[in-house]
Amino acid sequence: MKRTDRRIPEFKNEDQEREFWAKHSLLDYFDTGSFRRTAFPNLKPSLKSISIRVPSDVLAEFKTIANKKDAPYQSLAKVYLARQIALDRGCLRRFPGKKVNRRALPPKSAPTEAGAQRQ
């Protein structure tokens, strides 16, 4: 590999920088030999253990689904929780991969059939 000692130029704006990096490789601008191994002994794990009481039939069904997906059930639970949080925040479309015809959906304030029957 050809080693070059180059300095990254100063850019006036992001467009110049974007154009520069589109034409050049980052590998030409730094030396991997100068890297040093380091340790971070005081880092705390970003995961927190919790306990949730779940009916045994729900847990059994969840484990069956996880088994079909060839995934650990606790990992699948984290994915399901994260997806629901994203849905509640409005960050995720309800039907990924499908275009939803919003005109076909009832307005949020419209009463449901069950609500209409009670009146």
TORMIFI-824261 format. One record per residue: y negated, x, z of N, C-alpha, C in turn. Coordinates in steps of 0.2 Angstrom, whole numbers, padded with zeros to 4 digits. Atoms other than C-alpha are relative to their C-alpha. Example, Ala and Ser with C-alpha at 12.3 -4.5 7.8 and 13.67 -1.06 7.14 Angstrom:
<recs>
> 0006 0004 0000 0022 0062 0039 -0006 0004 0000
> 0006 -0004 -0001 0005 0068 0036 -0005 -0004 0003
</recs>
This chain:
<recs>
> 0006 0004 0000 0000 0000 0000 -0006 0004 0000
> 0006 -0003 0001 -0017 0006 -0005 -0005 -0001 0006
> 0004 0001 -0005 -0028 0009 0010 -0007 0001 -0002
> 0008 -0001 0002 -0047 0006 0008 -0004 -0001 0006
> 0004 0001 -0006 -0060 0008 0021 -0007 -0004 -0003
> 0005 0004 0002 -0072 -0006 0016 -0004 -0004 0005
> 0003 0004 -0004 -0085 -0015 0025 -0002 -0007 -0003
> 0001 0007 0002 -0087 -0034 0024 -0008 -0001 -0001
> 0007 0000 0001 -0104 -0037 0016 -0003 -0006 0004
> 0004 0005 -0003 -0118 -0048 0024 -0001 -0005 -0005
> 0001 0005 0004 -0119 -0065 0017 -0006 -0004 0002
> 0006 0004 -0002 -0135 -0076 0015 0002 -0007 0002
> -0002 0007 -0001 -0126 -0092 0015 0008 -0001 0000
> -0008 0001 0001 -0108 -0100 0016 0002 0000 -0007
> -0003 0000 0007 -0107 -0102 -0002 0001 0007 -0003
> -0001 -0007 0002 -0109 -0084 -0005 0007 0003 0003
> -0006 -0002 -0004 -0096 -0080 0008 0007 -0003 -0003
> -0006 0003 0003 -0084 -0093 0001 0002 0003 -0007
> -0001 -0003 0007 -0086 -0086 -0017 0003 0007 0001
> -0002 -0007 -0001 -0083 -0068 -0010 0008 0000 0002
> -0007 0000 -0002 -0067 -0073 -0001 0005 -0003 -0005
> -0004 0002 0006 -0060 -0082 -0016 0002 0005 -0004
> -0002 -0006 0005 -0060 -0066 -0026 0003 0006 0004
> -0003 -0006 -0004 -0055 -0054 -0012 0005 -0001 0005
> -0005 0001 -0005 -0041 -0051 0000 -0002 0002 0006
> 0002 -0002 -0006 -0044 -0050 0018 0004 0006 0002
> -0004 -0006 -0002 -0030 -0037 0019 -0004 0007 -0002
> 0004 -0006 0002 -0042 -0025 0010 -0005 0002 0005
> 0006 -0001 -0004 -0055 -0026 0024 0002 0001 0007
> -0002 -0002 -0007 -0045 -0022 0040 0006 0004 0000
> -0006 -0005 -0001 -0032 -0009 0046 0004 -0003 0005
> -0005 0002 -0005 -0017 -0016 0054 0003 0005 0005
> -0002 -0006 -0004 -0013 0001 0061 -0005 0000 0007
> 0005 -0001 -0005 -0028 -0001 0073 0001 -0006 0005
> -0002 0006 -0004 -0020 -0017 0081 0003 0003 0007
> -0003 -0002 -0007 -0015 -0015 0100 0004 -0006 0002
> -0003 0006 -0004 -0002 -0026 0109 -0003 -0001 0006
> 0003 0002 -0006 -0009 -0035 0123 0004 -0006 0003
> -0004 0005 -0003 -0003 -0047 0136 -0006 -0004 0004
> 0005 0005 -0004 -0012 -0062 0145 0004 -0003 0005
> -0004 0002 -0006 -0003 -0063 0162 -0003 -0006 0003
> 0003 0005 -0004 -0015 -0076 0169 -0001 -0007 -0004
> 0000 0006 0003 -0013 -0089 0156 0004 -0006 0003
> -0004 0005 -0003 -0008 -0106 0162 0003 -0004 -0005
> -0003 0004 0006 0004 -0117 0152 -0004 -0006 -0001
> 0004 0006 0002 -0004 -0131 0143 0003 -0007 0001
> -0004 0006 -0001 0010 -0143 0146 0000 -0002 0008
> 0000 0003 -0007 0010 -0154 0162 0006 -0004 0000
> -0006 0004 -0001 0026 -0162 0169 -0002 -0006 0003
> 0001 0006 -0003 0026 -0180 0173 0007 -0004 0000
> -0006 0004 -0001 0038 -0193 0178 -0002 -0008 -0002
> 0001 0007 0002 0039 -0211 0170 0006 -0004 0001
> -0005 0005 -0001 0050 -0225 0176 0001 -0004 -0006
> -0001 0004 0006 0058 -0233 0160 0007 -0003 0001
> -0007 0004 -0001 0072 -0246 0160 0005 0004 -0004
> -0006 -0004 0003 0089 -0238 0156 0002 -0002 -0007
> -0002 0001 0007 0092 -0248 0140 -0005 0002 -0005
> 0005 -0003 0005 0075 -0243 0133 0001 0008 -0001
> -0001 -0007 0001 0079 -0225 0137 0006 0002 -0004
> -0006 -0001 0004 0096 -0226 0129 -0001 -0001 -0007
> 0002 0002 0007 0089 -0234 0114 -0005 0006 -0003
> 0004 -0006 0002 0076 -0220 0113 0004 0006 -0001
> -0004 -0005 0001 0089 -0207 0115 0004 0000 -0007
> -0004 0001 0007 0099 -0215 0100 -0005 0002 -0006
> 0005 -0002 0006 0083 -0214 0089 -0001 0007 0000
> 0001 -0007 0000 0080 -0196 0094 0006 0003 -0003
> -0006 -0003 0003 0098 -0192 0090 0001 -0001 -0008
> 0000 0001 0007 0097 -0200 0073 -0005 0004 -0004
> 0005 -0004 0002 0081 -0190 0070 0001 0008 0001
> -0002 -0007 -0002 0090 -0174 0076 -0006 0003 0004
> 0006 -0003 -0004 0076 -0171 0089 0002 -0001 0007
> -0001 0001 -0007 0076 -0169 0108 -0004 -0007 0001
> 0003 0006 -0001 0071 -0186 0115 -0007 0001 0004
> 0007 -0001 -0003 0057 -0179 0126 -0005 0002 -0005
> 0005 -0002 0005 0049 -0171 0111 -0002 -0006 -0004
> 0002 0006 0004 0050 -0187 0101 -0004 -0004 0004
> 0005 0004 -0004 0042 -0196 0116 -0007 0003 0000
> 0006 -0003 0001 0028 -0184 0115 -0004 -0002 -0006
> 0002 0002 0006 0026 -0187 0097 -0002 -0008 0000
> 0002 0007 -0001 0026 -0206 0100 -0006 -0001 0004
> 0006 0001 -0005 0013 -0205 0114 -0006 0002 -0004
> 0005 -0003 0004 0002 -0194 0103 -0002 -0005 -0006
> 0002 0004 0006 0003 -0206 0088 -0003 -0006 0003
> 0003 0006 -0003 -0001 -0221 0099 -0007 0001 0002
> 0007 -0001 -0003 -0016 -0213 0107 -0004 0001 -0006
> 0004 -0001 0006 -0022 -0208 0089 -0002 -0007 -0003
> 0001 0007 0002 -0020 -0226 0084 -0005 -0004 0004
> 0005 0004 -0005 -0029 -0233 0099 -0007 0003 -0001
> 0006 -0003 0002 -0043 -0221 0095 -0003 -0001 -0007
> 0002 0002 0007 -0044 -0226 0077 0000 0007 -0004
> 0000 -0006 0004 -0040 -0208 0071 0006 0000 -0005
> -0006 0000 0005 -0024 -0213 0062 0000 -0007 -0003
> -0001 0006 0004 -0021 -0226 0049 0007 -0003 0003
> -0005 0003 -0003 -0009 -0239 0055 0006 0000 -0005
> -0006 -0001 0005 0002 -0238 0039 -0001 0006 -0004
> 0001 -0006 0004 0002 -0220 0034 0004 0000 -0007
> -0003 0000 0006 0006 -0217 0016 0000 -0006 -0004
> 0001 0006 0004 0003 -0235 0011 -0008 -0002 0000
> 0007 0003 0000 -0014 -0242 0006 0000 -0007 0003
> 0000 0007 -0004 -0018 -0257 0017 -0005 -0004 -0004
> 0005 0005 0002 -0026 -0272 0009 -0003 -0003 0005
> 0004 0003 -0006 -0039 -0276 0022 -0001 -0007 -0001
> 0002 0007 0001 -0043 -0292 0014 0006 -0005 0002
> -0006 0004 -0001 -0025 -0298 0017 0001 -0001 0008
> -0001 0000 -0007 -0026 -0294 0036 -0005 -0005 0003
> 0004 0005 -0003 -0033 -0308 0047 -0006 0004 0004
> 0005 -0004 -0004 -0050 -0303 0055 0002 0000 0008
> -0002 -0001 -0007 -0048 -0297 0073 -0002 -0006 0005
> 0002 0006 -0004 -0058 -0312 0080 0004 -0006 -0001
> -0003 0007 0002 -0047 -0325 0071 0005 -0001 0005
> -0005 0002 -0005 -0036 -0335 0083 0007 0001 -0004
> -0007 0000 0002 -0017 -0332 0081 0003 -0007 0000
> -0003 0006 0000 -0005 -0346 0077 0002 -0003 0007
> -0002 0002 -0007 0001 -0346 0095 -0006 -0002 0004
> 0006 0002 -0003 -0017 -0347 0101 -0002 -0007 -0003
> 0003 0006 0003 -0021 -0361 0089 0005 -0006 0003
> -0005 0005 -0002 -0005 -0371 0095 -0002 -0002 0007
> 0002 0002 -0007 -0011 -0370 0113 -0006 -0004 0001
> 0006 0004 -0001 -0027 -0378 0110 0001 -0007 -0001
</recs>
